[in-house]
Amino acid sequence: MRVRFPPSPTGDPHVGMVRSALFNYAFARHYGGTYVFRIEDTDAARNTEQSYHALIHTLRWMGLEWDEGPEAGGDYGPYRQSERGGIYADIAARLKAAGHAYDCYCTAEELEAGRERARAQKRTPGYEGTCRDLTPEQVAAHQAAGRSSVLRFRMPERQLNWNDLVRGEITFAPENVFDYVLVRADGSPLYTLVNPVDDALMRITHVLRGEDLLSSTPRQIPLHEALIELGLSERVPQFGHLPYVMGEGNKKLSKRDPEASFSYYLKRGFLPEGLLNYLALLGWSMGDDRELFTKQEMVAAFDGARISVNPARFDLKKCEAINAVHLRRLDPVDLAKRLLPFLADAGLLSGDAPDGHLANDAEWRLLLATIPLIQERMVVLSDALGMVGFLFAEEARFQVDPDDAAKVLTPEAKPVLEAAVAALAALTEWTTASIDEALRAALIEGLGLKPKAAFTAIRVAATGRRVSPPLFESLELLGRERTLARLRAAAETTA
């Protein structure tokens, strides 16, 4: 078995594209096959190196390592279509010489007139075959008139059918599938040629791709048959078409939707384990209503029979919930390492974090100590910034959220803060238990306050926010001097 993932490097990777990569990867690994990564970059006007590198990074970040393709090599390269121009020109010439393709000289106006006639006669609009059987004299006349030509594939006049790996038996009538263009007038090959040619020459056995490409399959099957006849291929691949991924309003998830862009998940700090788990649920089921699993468990269970034919709706809330479960399962040291880039980007670390380790041992120990306080409260890695930023921020850069300050650090909070300072300054040891005992004695028993009224001002003054990790544990990690300094500063602002 040989399967492929052939994206075009245009823009940011799309979650539907990554789901296709995942399904092909799991399919190949489940059956012990070969996973081929191929870049379809013949559209020079839209392709970018930035997008190409984003694709490489995305697959590696997701753990979808390929067996053949860019940077991995293989026996059927090059694996970028922009480097295979000579191959396509040679095969186009062979198809034409064997009568499977022909030059078409129709103008855009003539093609549109043909479509108008079809609509008027209630036929499916499409190419009418005007140039299918031109005589040498007609060809010479077109060339003398200066007409340019495209190369069209000659479709067989028969019913086209295949047993789809996902949808079962599918049939297209010949009157609905027309001769199509393989090569533009300027000699550049189209997707309709390069994609099947690459599948054939790379010995692809199974094609799992999106439902939006289903209509191209009845055109590609005869081209594969022609390549077999020319001795360039051994078989027609088996095709399977994955269901659409839908967004809000039951519309196909568009590249314009924020949640469709893969960089959105990288920036927010989703885990590859969590995102992979959720994407697998978009059109596939492990069975027994099971929704949580690892990549290895998915591979072990994956087969085409469990792929749905129904559109899958993308639900960001569910994606977040699944990610949160995987995040809470992480080893604390592993989670701390994954948080380092986010803390570094926010300027909260004093030094670099090479190879996932902090050069500053004190900061690393502090980060490890915070993990038990925040791990159960996090959904994505970036959540940690608001939870632990107060611990790592230099005092000169520490800021209290203005909205929280306006609501909490009012004149009524001044005696609370002053009482807290007095109680904490008198402590002989700085532990969670002693901080808890001192503040309860001073504020709840001494001032007669309820816990919320007693501790909210302390929380905002020390952490900068009304929502933070557990208060007493946070103050222990913050330390005596920094805690007292922040409470005194807050008391002064309430005056």
C-alpha positions, -999 to +999 in steps of 0.1 A: +000+000+000+012+035-009-008+066+000+000+103-005-007+137+009-002+163-019-010+199-006-004+231-025+018+256-007-007+285-008-014+304+024-017+290+059-024+252+062-061+246+066-075+222+093-094+203+066-061+198+048-044+186+080-073+162+086-066+147+052-029+143+060-039+126+093-063+101+077-038+092+050-010+088+076-032+066+098-044+045+068-008+039+057+004+030+092-025+008+100-018-014+070+020-011+071+021+009+039+042+039+027+032+075+034+043+099+006+043+136+011+042+155-023+041+193-030+018+204-058+034+238-066+028+243-103+007+274-096+037+297-094+015+328-089+000+316-056+027+293-042+051+306-016+081+293+002+066+305+035+036+282+030+059+253+019+078+256+052+046+260+071+034+226+057+067+209+066+064+224+102+028+214+105+033+178+096+063+174+119+045+192+148+016+168+144+039+139+144+029+129+108+064+120+096+065+109+060+084+080+045+090+097+011+090+133+001+108+166+006+138+163+029+132+126+032+139+116-004+127+084-020+128+064-052+101+084-071+113+120-067+115+148-072+085+153-048+079+189-058+059+193-090+078+225-099+108+202-104+090+177-126+082+199-156+101+177-181+082+146-169+049+162-176+059+175-210+071+140-220+039+123-209+017+149-225+035+142-258+030+105-254-007+108-246-011+129-278+009+106-299-012+076-287-044+094-295-055+098-259-052+136-262-056+162-289-050+199-296-080+221-291-081+255-309-115+267-296-116+303-284-131+314-251-161+329-270-167+296-288-165+276-256-190+300-239-214+298-269-213+260-265-222+262-229-251+285-237-264+261-262-263+233-237-282+253-211-308+263-237-312+226-246-313+216-208-280+196-212-251+196-188-228+225-200-194+213-211-170+210-240-188+198-272-159+180-288-154+205-316-117+198-321-119+160-313-114+149-349-099+178-368-084+170-402-048+181-410-063+208-432-084+222-404-054+221-380-033+240-406-061+266-410-063+272-373-026+276-370-025+299-400-051+320-384-028+324-354-050+304-330-033+290-299-042+255-287-046+236-254-042+199-250-074+180-241-078+145-229-101+123-250-127+108-226-141+074-235-177+073-244-188+049-217-202+048-182-176+055-156-178+039-122-157+029-092-161+014-058-153+043-035-135+033-002-159+056+017-190+059-003-194+026-021-204+022-058-204+055-077-213+060-114-211+089-138-228+089-172-206+098-202-228+128-211-218+144-178-180+140-181-164+160-209-130+161-226-109+183-203-077+204-206-044+188-196-020+215-208-026+253-212-018+272-244+015+284-228+026+248-223+021+248-185+005+216-172-027+216-152-037+198-120-058+175-142-025+161-157+001+164-130-019+149-101-028+116-118+006+114-135+024+117-101+001+092-085+009+068-113+046+073-114+049+072-076+029+039-076+002+053-054-023+025-046-049+043-025-061+079-028-079+094+003-090+130-004-117+155+001-152+152-012-147+184-032-124+164-055-150+136-061-161+151-094-125+149-108-123+111-102-143+100-133-119+121-154-088+107-137-097+071-140-095+070-178-062+089-177-048+063-153-060+036-178-042+054-206-010+056-186-013+018-180-017+013-217+015+033-223+033+012-198+038+040-173+016+026-146+005-007-132-029+000-117-057+025-112-056+036-076-085+029-053-103+062-044-120+073-012-136+107-006-136+122+028-166+142+041-166+179+041-157+198+073-185+223+080-183+255+099-210+278+113-244+278+096-236+243+081-214+259+055-181+244+043-153+255+066-137+284+047-101+295+048-116+329+059-129+313+091-104+320+119-107+285+133-098+271+098-063+284+099-038+260+115-016+288+128-045+298+151-040+265+171-002+269+172-005+305+185-031+296+212-010+266+223-031+236+214-013+203+219-006+181+188-021+152+208-053+171+214-057+186+180-049+152+163-076+136+185-102+161+176-094+162+139-097+124+138-133+127+150-142+149+119-155+121+098-141+090+116-151+070+146-131+046+168-164+029+178-181+023+212-187+060+215-150+065+224-138+101+218-104+102+236-074+084+222-038+088+212-023+087+177-011+052+183-046+040+193-060+057+162-036+040+139-043+006+155-081+011+149-081+030+116-098+016+085-120+030+057-151+013+071-153+037+100-151+069+078-185+086+076-201+098+044-218+126+063-203+161+066-185+167+099-191+199+118-162+217+134-169+226+170-142+248+186-156+243+221-153+205+217-118+208+203-108+229+233-124+204+257-105+174+242-073+194+242-078+202+279-080+165+287-048+157+269-031+187+286-041+174+320-026+140+312+009+155+305+037+148+329+044+181+348+080+183+335+067+178+300+041+205+304+067+229+319+089+224+288+060+231+265+052+263+283+087+277+279+083+292+243+051+310+254+068+325+285+098+335+264+077+351+237+059+371+264+092+383+277+087+367+311+120+348+312+153+363+321+173+341+296+170+317+267+155+282+270+177+261+247+167+226+240+136+230+262+156+239+293+159+271+312+194+285+318+181+301+349+176+273+375+156+294+398+131+302+371+129+266+361+122+255+397+096+282+400+079+271+368+078+234+379+063+245+413+035+263+395+024+233+374+003+216+401-015+250+406-025+255+369-026+222+351-062+214+360-073+249+351-057+252+316-073+245+282-044+256+260-008+264+267-013+302+263-037+301+293-006+299+315+005+334+307-024+350+326-021+325+354+017+326+361+028+359+345+027+376+379+054+352+392+079+358+364+073+395+357+100+418+369+086+441+396+092+472+374+070+456+347+043+441+369+009+455+361-025+451+377-054+447+352-070+481+350-106+468+350-100+445+380-082+473+398-112+496+392-136+471+406-116+457+435-089+481+446-114+508+459-110+528+490-129+501+509-100+477+501-074+499+519-080+485+554-081+450+541-047+454+524-032+471+554-044+443+577-030+417+553+004+434+552+006+436+590-004+399+594+020+386+567+049+408+578+047+392+612+051+356+599+083+337+610+079+312+581+066+317+547+045+286+538+011+281+523-003+269+556+011+299+576-001+324+550-036+308+550-038+309+588-025+345+591-048+360+565-079+342+578-072+353+613-066+389+603-093+394+577-121+369+585-119+368+623-103+402+628-123+423+603-153+400+602-152+397+564-165+369+543-137+350+523-146+365+489-144+401+503-114+392+524-092+377+497-102+393+463-083+425+470-052+404+481-055+384+449-057+414+426-029+433+444-005+403+443-013+386+410-028+415+390-060+397+383-092+385+399-087+351+385-055+333+394-041+300+408-049+292+444-041+324+464-021+311+494+000+288+472+006+317+448+017+340+476+042+313+488+057+311+453+057+349+449+078+352+481+076+374+512+093+405+499+074+407+465+041+400+481+044+427+508+057+452+483+027+446+460+002+448+488+017+480+501+017+496+466-019+486+461-029+500+495-014+533+485-033+534+452-067+530+470-062+561+491 
